[in-house]
């Protein structure tokens, strides 16, 4: 078998996750979508914004990032 320097690419198919949110969180998400539209002049649906919001949150959580790095080093 051929051994390439490039490893096999990871799965890139999106995974659908269904969640339920409180009415208060839904209002906040609606408000965020409105703020996004005002900031960028483009309307985006909440379900389109949520994955990027989660990525931003997770990548900015220093404790989480450090704990992941520590686990990878073990």
Phi, psi and omega in degrees: 000139179291133179249100181275153177293323179283123178288165178301136180293143179287162176301136181241009179285126179301147178250126182275129177236129179258129178230159172245139180237160178289158176302324180295317179294322179299320177297318178295319178295320175299316180296322179294318178299322177294316179297322178298315180299318179293323182287321188246354178073014178228135177274134175233142177288152180305315183295341175277329181280324187305312180302321180288325176296317179294317177300316180296316179299310183296320181286341180263356179276101186298319180296318179295314180300317179295317181295323177293319180295319179297319180294320181293330182282341182287000000 
